[in-house]
């Protein structure tokens, strides 16, 4: 019963996202360009993850994601 409800919700959610994308209303998760720029600058400056995290208030995962893109 619960599994059926879960699968139905996922199916409906995917349908809604597909429809919204077709209408240009859904663009997905947007990145914070300014934050990424600041993280890149600090990484290039040799700062540690902890220092960057404290200064910018972002997560370690965000810093790792930006580093991976470099």
Secondary structure, 3 states (H helix, E strand, C coil): CHHHHHHHHHHHHHHHHHHHHHCCCCCCCCCCHHHHHHHHHHHHCCCCHHHHHHHHCCCHHHHHHHHHHC
